Amino acid sequence: MPGRDCKAAGAGIEPVIWDNEGQVAFGEPWQAQIFSMTVALHEAGLFGWSTWAEVFSGRRRASSVEGKPDTSQTYYEDWLDALETLTASLDLAPQAEQARYRKAWRDAAERTKHGHPIELQPADFHGRLHP
């Protein structure tokens, strides 16, 4: 989607990508998905915005200290890291389970021909019948 990066005034963070009509836009589908997942988890009462803000801002600060560029890509990578951290701390998606799915997706991606959809199979979970 066409868009421009927008810096939060004085905050030193890049909150969202805006389209030409001033609506939130995303550079890639996964960015919209993690944004929506975060909102859905909050709306389900699983965490408050102050908790989210603390975890996410901590991740953004860490990226800055690590010397990562302040780009939309880094912003959403930080968002994903914060969401993974928060869901693990709340035992909604423990780190071991996240790692298992990450590996399954990576294995599925490696066997998938370019341009074809990536599909998980039971074998991606190392013989477990159900993911």
Backbone bond lengths (Angstrom), bond angles and torsions (degrees), N, CA, C in turn:
res aa  C-N    CA-C-N  psi(-1)  N-CA   C-N-CA  omega(-1)  CA-C   N-CA-C  phi
1 M - - - 1.446 - - 1.512 108.82 -
2 P 1.318 116.77 143.27 1.453 117.22 175.96 1.514 108.74 -68.00
3 G 1.293 116.50 141.61 1.462 118.64 179.66 1.507 110.27 -168.12
4 R 1.302 114.84 176.68 1.451 120.95 176.74 1.508 107.72 -137.54
5 D 1.302 115.95 149.19 1.446 119.52 177.35 1.520 108.45 -78.78
6 C 1.314 116.20 141.26 1.460 121.69 -176.69 1.512 108.70 -127.73
7 K 1.317 118.51 117.94 1.458 122.26 178.88 1.520 109.47 -83.54
8 A 1.318 116.42 138.90 1.461 120.57 173.88 1.517 106.71 -70.00
9 A 1.303 115.72 130.74 1.460 121.19 -176.16 1.524 111.00 -54.94
10 G 1.320 115.48 114.06 1.446 121.52 175.07 1.515 115.58 72.15
11 A 1.320 118.42 -4.28 1.462 120.05 -175.01 1.520 112.55 -89.82
12 G 1.320 117.17 -20.13 1.445 119.77 179.74 1.518 114.19 72.38
13 I 1.323 116.52 18.19 1.457 119.76 175.95 1.510 108.74 -125.69
14 E 1.298 115.11 159.65 1.454 122.36 -178.10 1.526 107.04 -109.32
15 P 1.333 119.10 96.96 1.454 119.86 -169.04 1.517 115.83 -70.91
16 V 1.294 118.86 -40.94 1.456 121.65 -176.80 1.517 109.44 -157.35
17 I 1.325 115.03 171.84 1.459 121.47 169.78 1.521 105.62 -103.44
18 W 1.306 117.02 133.37 1.468 121.69 -178.92 1.519 109.47 -109.18
19 D 1.330 116.95 141.33 1.457 119.41 174.59 1.527 109.06 -87.00
20 N 1.312 116.41 -177.89 1.461 120.62 -175.30 1.523 113.65 -67.57
21 E 1.339 117.78 -17.22 1.470 121.46 177.36 1.519 112.03 -95.76
22 G 1.333 117.76 6.53 1.449 120.95 179.98 1.521 113.97 80.43
23 Q 1.323 117.16 15.08 1.464 121.63 178.13 1.529 109.43 -96.81
24 V 1.327 115.55 153.75 1.455 119.55 178.10 1.526 109.01 -64.93
25 A 1.306 115.74 132.96 1.461 122.39 176.40 1.526 106.90 -129.34
26 F 1.294 116.24 161.56 1.453 120.84 -179.78 1.520 108.70 -130.63
27 G 1.332 115.55 145.33 1.450 119.95 -179.69 1.515 113.59 -74.60
28 E 1.335 116.74 -28.10 1.459 121.47 -177.90 1.524 108.69 -144.35
29 P 1.333 117.39 152.63 1.474 120.03 -178.59 1.531 114.04 -56.03
30 W 1.341 118.11 -37.98 1.462 119.92 -177.76 1.519 111.56 -62.01
31 Q 1.327 117.50 -29.27 1.461 120.35 178.86 1.525 110.48 -66.82
32 A 1.317 116.48 -43.45 1.468 120.36 177.31 1.527 110.42 -65.64
33 Q 1.318 116.46 -36.77 1.461 120.21 -178.67 1.524 111.99 -65.94
34 I 1.330 117.95 -44.42 1.463 118.18 -179.70 1.521 111.31 -71.31
35 F 1.322 116.87 -32.18 1.466 120.42 174.57 1.531 109.38 -61.69
36 S 1.336 116.27 -48.93 1.465 121.18 -179.39 1.516 111.83 -64.09
37 M 1.321 116.97 -39.72 1.464 120.09 178.34 1.522 111.04 -62.24
38 T 1.320 116.38 -41.14 1.463 120.81 179.78 1.524 110.65 -63.05
39 V 1.325 116.19 -46.59 1.473 120.60 178.74 1.526 110.17 -61.90
40 A 1.332 117.63 -43.82 1.471 121.25 -178.91 1.527 111.15 -62.81
41 L 1.322 117.94 -42.45 1.463 120.80 179.09 1.520 111.16 -64.74
42 H 1.333 115.80 -39.89 1.463 119.56 176.34 1.530 110.75 -63.93
43 E 1.328 116.11 -47.80 1.471 120.03 -178.79 1.527 112.08 -63.42
44 A 1.333 117.39 -25.21 1.466 121.41 176.45 1.530 111.56 -79.47
45 G 1.334 116.08 -2.14 1.461 120.57 177.12 1.517 114.68 81.71
46 L 1.342 117.14 18.22 1.454 120.08 -176.58 1.524 113.35 -82.07
47 F 1.315 117.50 -19.39 1.461 122.07 173.38 1.527 108.37 -161.82
48 G 1.317 115.15 158.60 1.465 120.91 177.54 1.519 110.89 -95.18
49 W 1.312 115.23 162.64 1.469 119.34 -179.05 1.513 111.48 -64.72
50 S 1.325 118.39 -31.49 1.467 118.97 179.16 1.531 110.28 -65.77
51 T 1.323 116.64 -37.72 1.468 120.26 176.40 1.519 110.08 -64.93
52 W 1.347 116.34 -45.66 1.461 120.22 178.01 1.521 110.78 -59.29
53 A 1.318 116.33 -46.62 1.469 120.58 -177.66 1.526 111.15 -60.69
54 E 1.310 117.00 -38.82 1.466 120.82 179.43 1.529 111.08 -64.68
55 V 1.318 116.72 -47.51 1.468 120.66 -178.91 1.529 110.60 -66.80
56 F 1.332 117.03 -46.22 1.456 120.83 -177.44 1.525 111.69 -66.82
57 S 1.319 117.04 -45.09 1.469 118.67 -179.86 1.529 110.86 -64.98
58 G 1.331 117.15 -33.46 1.463 119.75 175.18 1.517 111.72 -63.36
59 R 1.331 116.56 -39.77 1.462 120.95 177.68 1.528 110.74 -66.24
60 R 1.338 116.74 -39.73 1.468 120.40 179.16 1.530 110.53 -65.35
61 R 1.330 116.40 -41.77 1.471 119.65 177.66 1.525 110.12 -62.46
62 A 1.334 116.83 -43.32 1.463 120.35 179.80 1.528 110.96 -60.39
63 S 1.319 117.35 -41.27 1.465 120.27 178.11 1.517 111.50 -61.82
64 S 1.320 115.71 -39.80 1.461 120.25 178.72 1.532 110.54 -63.85
65 V 1.332 115.92 -46.33 1.468 120.77 179.16 1.527 110.39 -62.38
66 E 1.326 116.82 -36.06 1.469 121.55 179.49 1.523 112.29 -74.85
67 G 1.334 117.22 -5.34 1.460 121.12 178.07 1.515 114.90 80.29
68 K 1.332 116.81 17.37 1.464 119.49 178.91 1.531 109.17 -70.94
69 P 1.330 118.03 147.13 1.469 120.40 179.67 1.528 110.77 -67.91
70 D 1.307 116.78 147.85 1.462 122.38 179.80 1.527 108.28 -89.29
71 T 1.337 115.42 81.09 1.456 121.51 -177.38 1.525 109.62 -123.15
72 S 1.306 116.69 170.38 1.462 120.77 175.17 1.518 110.64 -60.14
73 Q 1.320 117.35 -40.32 1.465 121.13 179.52 1.525 110.35 -59.35
74 T 1.321 116.60 -49.07 1.460 120.60 179.64 1.519 110.94 -63.43
75 Y 1.322 116.70 -39.53 1.462 121.08 179.13 1.526 110.56 -56.56
76 Y 1.326 117.21 -49.30 1.457 119.88 -177.98 1.529 112.61 -75.66
77 E 1.323 118.22 -28.28 1.464 119.76 171.59 1.526 109.64 -64.26
78 D 1.325 116.63 -41.32 1.465 120.92 176.11 1.525 110.43 -64.01
79 W 1.334 116.23 -39.54 1.469 120.60 178.24 1.532 109.31 -59.82
80 L 1.337 116.22 -47.07 1.454 120.66 179.56 1.528 110.89 -62.35
81 D 1.333 117.21 -45.27 1.465 120.43 178.29 1.529 110.79 -59.01
82 A 1.327 116.34 -42.67 1.468 120.36 179.97 1.529 110.77 -65.52
83 L 1.324 116.97 -41.60 1.461 120.54 179.28 1.528 110.36 -64.58
84 E 1.320 116.91 -42.28 1.462 119.99 177.35 1.522 111.19 -63.72
85 T 1.320 117.13 -42.25 1.461 121.55 178.86 1.524 111.13 -62.67
86 L 1.324 115.82 -46.56 1.462 120.16 -178.08 1.522 111.57 -66.51
87 T 1.326 118.01 -44.90 1.464 119.46 -179.25 1.533 111.21 -66.96
88 A 1.322 117.48 -32.13 1.471 120.02 175.73 1.529 109.86 -68.85
89 S 1.326 117.59 -43.30 1.468 120.15 -178.30 1.524 111.95 -65.42
90 L 1.329 116.86 -27.81 1.464 121.55 178.64 1.535 111.51 -91.43
91 D 1.331 116.86 1.87 1.462 124.51 -177.93 1.528 112.30 60.00
92 L 1.323 116.30 28.46 1.464 121.41 174.32 1.521 110.46 -82.05
93 A 1.308 115.69 -35.41 1.467 122.93 177.72 1.523 106.63 -147.06
94 P 1.333 116.20 85.77 1.473 119.68 -177.82 1.529 111.84 -55.71
95 Q 1.325 115.67 151.47 1.460 120.79 -176.57 1.527 112.47 -55.84
96 A 1.320 117.60 -39.12 1.468 119.81 -179.82 1.527 110.77 -63.39
97 E 1.311 116.54 -39.35 1.465 120.35 179.09 1.531 110.41 -68.93
98 Q 1.326 116.52 -39.68 1.461 120.29 176.73 1.528 110.13 -61.21
99 A 1.316 116.68 -43.27 1.473 120.65 179.90 1.530 110.53 -64.17
100 R 1.327 117.09 -39.06 1.464 121.38 179.40 1.523 110.42 -62.33
101 Y 1.324 117.17 -44.69 1.472 120.41 179.27 1.532 111.38 -69.58
102 R 1.325 116.90 -38.56 1.459 120.29 178.95 1.523 109.67 -59.51
103 K 1.342 116.82 -45.00 1.458 121.00 178.92 1.525 110.90 -65.85
104 A 1.318 117.36 -40.63 1.472 120.31 179.43 1.527 110.28 -61.31
105 W 1.329 117.24 -44.02 1.467 120.08 179.03 1.524 110.90 -65.87
106 R 1.322 116.41 -39.67 1.467 119.58 179.01 1.532 110.28 -63.22
107 D 1.338 117.04 -44.87 1.470 120.83 178.30 1.531 110.79 -61.27
108 A 1.328 116.33 -43.68 1.464 120.09 179.80 1.527 110.82 -63.87
109 A 1.325 116.73 -39.92 1.465 120.66 -179.95 1.526 111.00 -64.96
110 E 1.334 116.48 -38.68 1.466 120.35 -178.55 1.521 112.65 -64.55
111 R 1.312 118.66 -32.41 1.467 120.60 -178.29 1.528 112.54 -90.18
112 T 1.328 117.63 -8.72 1.462 121.54 -175.48 1.524 110.47 -87.75
113 K 1.320 115.79 131.62 1.465 120.66 176.22 1.514 109.93 -66.86
114 H 1.337 114.88 146.04 1.456 121.09 178.75 1.530 110.33 -54.76
115 G 1.319 115.37 134.74 1.454 120.60 177.39 1.515 114.52 89.60
116 H 1.319 117.39 -8.11 1.461 121.64 178.90 1.536 109.60 -99.97
117 P 1.313 117.29 153.59 1.469 119.01 178.62 1.530 111.03 -68.61
118 I 1.299 114.83 143.31 1.462 120.83 176.75 1.523 107.32 -85.53
119 E 1.308 115.65 126.78 1.461 120.78 -178.79 1.520 109.87 -127.34
120 L 1.308 115.82 131.14 1.455 120.65 176.07 1.521 110.11 -75.75
121 Q 1.334 115.08 144.54 1.460 122.03 176.00 1.528 107.56 -128.15
122 P 1.311 117.36 157.79 1.470 119.41 179.21 1.528 112.86 -51.75
123 A 1.323 117.97 -36.75 1.466 120.90 -179.11 1.538 112.09 -63.21
124 D 1.330 117.47 -23.09 1.457 120.28 178.27 1.521 111.42 -65.97
125 F 1.315 116.01 -18.36 1.463 120.85 178.85 1.524 110.67 -102.39
126 H 1.329 116.18 24.13 1.464 123.89 174.92 1.511 112.84 56.24
127 G 1.335 114.36 54.42 1.439 120.44 172.55 1.518 115.77 88.39
128 R 1.335 116.70 -8.60 1.465 117.81 178.01 1.514 107.33 -74.88
129 L 1.309 117.27 136.59 1.465 120.82 -175.93 1.512 113.11 -74.66
130 H 1.307 118.04 -29.00 1.456 120.83 -177.43 1.520 109.46 -125.29
131 P 1.344 116.77 130.04 1.470 118.85 178.60 1.453 113.05 -66.95
